[in-house]
Amino acid sequence: MTVLQQIALVVGMTAVTVLSRNLFLLPRKPMPLPTRLKIALRFAPAAALAAVVAPELLLLTPLGPPWVKLGAAVIAAGYFFARRGILGTIVSGMAAYWVLAWIGRTWA
């Protein structure tokens, strides 16, 4: 790939990104969302989080013992059911993962 092709690729990808992310700004009047779509969008963050976390929990990887991931998932789920906050769930799960992984490396 030549330098000119690389530049054209970056410019094209930038144009597509800017256009697709700012398409909602083009109309002069606000576009009302249907009620069903508003309700569905409330579940988008939880669905995205589940789509990222579930494969990681279910797939076997050689990176440390499996109890580290499961322990962090249990702690994160406990936080979520107690407080119902997505950000706190992510923070508590990652903190638990780091601590459990450190314990696993220390005792191994």
C-alpha positions as CSV (number, residue, x, y, z in Angstrom):
1,M,0.0,0.0,0.0
2,T,1.5,3.3,-1.0
3,V,1.6,6.4,1.1
4,L,-1.1,8.1,-1.0
5,Q,-3.4,5.1,-0.6
6,Q,-2.8,5.2,3.2
7,I,-3.7,8.9,3.3
8,A,-6.8,8.3,1.2
9,L,-7.8,5.5,3.5
10,V,-7.4,7.6,6.7
11,V,-9.3,10.6,5.1
12,G,-12.1,8.3,3.9
13,M,-12.4,6.6,7.3
14,T,-12.4,10.0,9.0
15,A,-15.2,11.3,6.7
16,V,-17.3,8.2,7.3
17,T,-16.9,8.4,11.1
18,V,-17.6,12.2,11.3
19,L,-20.7,11.8,9.0
20,S,-22.1,8.8,10.8
21,R,-21.6,10.3,14.3
22,N,-23.0,13.7,13.4
23,L,-25.9,12.7,11.2
24,F,-28.4,13.6,14.0
25,L,-27.2,17.2,13.9
26,L,-28.2,17.8,10.3
27,P,-32.0,18.3,10.6
28,R,-33.2,21.7,11.8
29,K,-36.0,20.3,14.0
30,P,-35.4,17.8,16.7
31,M,-36.4,14.3,15.7
32,P,-38.6,12.6,18.3
33,L,-37.7,9.0,19.2
34,P,-40.5,6.4,19.3
35,T,-41.4,5.4,22.9
36,R,-40.4,1.8,22.3
37,L,-36.9,2.9,21.1
38,K,-36.5,5.1,24.2
39,I,-37.3,2.1,26.4
40,A,-35.0,-0.2,24.5
41,L,-32.1,2.3,24.7
42,R,-32.3,2.2,28.5
43,F,-30.9,-1.4,28.3
44,A,-28.1,-0.6,25.9
45,P,-25.3,-0.1,28.5
46,A,-26.2,-3.3,30.3
47,A,-26.4,-5.3,27.1
48,A,-23.0,-3.9,25.9
49,L,-21.4,-4.8,29.3
50,A,-22.9,-8.3,29.1
51,A,-21.6,-8.8,25.6
52,V,-18.1,-7.9,26.7
53,V,-18.1,-9.8,30.0
54,A,-19.9,-13.0,29.2
55,P,-17.4,-14.4,26.6
56,E,-14.5,-13.5,28.9
57,L,-16.1,-15.5,31.7
58,L,-17.1,-18.5,29.6
59,L,-14.0,-18.9,27.6
60,L,-11.1,-20.8,29.1
61,T,-7.8,-18.9,28.7
62,P,-4.4,-19.8,30.0
63,L,-4.0,-16.5,31.8
64,G,-4.2,-17.4,35.4
65,P,-6.5,-19.6,37.4
66,P,-10.2,-19.6,36.5
67,W,-11.3,-18.7,40.0
68,V,-9.9,-15.2,39.6
69,K,-12.4,-14.3,36.8
70,L,-15.3,-16.0,38.6
71,G,-14.5,-14.4,41.9
72,A,-14.3,-10.9,40.3
73,A,-17.6,-11.6,38.5
74,V,-19.3,-12.6,41.8
75,I,-18.1,-9.5,43.5
76,A,-19.2,-7.3,40.7
77,A,-22.6,-8.9,40.5
78,G,-22.9,-8.5,44.3
79,Y,-22.2,-4.8,43.9
80,F,-24.7,-4.4,41.1
81,F,-27.5,-6.1,43.0
82,A,-26.8,-4.1,46.1
83,R,-26.4,-0.6,44.5
84,R,-27.7,-0.9,40.9
85,G,-24.9,1.2,39.4
86,I,-23.0,0.2,36.2
87,L,-19.9,2.3,36.8
88,G,-19.5,0.9,40.4
89,T,-20.0,-2.6,39.0
90,I,-17.2,-2.1,36.5
91,V,-14.9,-0.6,39.1
92,S,-15.5,-3.2,41.8
93,G,-15.2,-6.0,39.3
94,M,-11.9,-4.7,38.0
95,A,-10.5,-4.0,41.5
96,A,-11.5,-7.5,42.6
97,Y,-9.9,-9.0,39.5
98,W,-6.6,-7.2,40.1
99,V,-6.5,-8.2,43.7
100,L,-7.4,-11.8,43.0
101,A,-4.9,-12.0,40.2
102,W,-2.2,-10.6,42.4
103,I,-3.1,-13.1,45.1
104,G,-3.0,-15.9,42.5
105,R,0.4,-14.9,41.3
106,T,1.8,-14.4,44.8
107,W,0.6,-17.8,46.1
108,A,1.5,-19.7,42.9
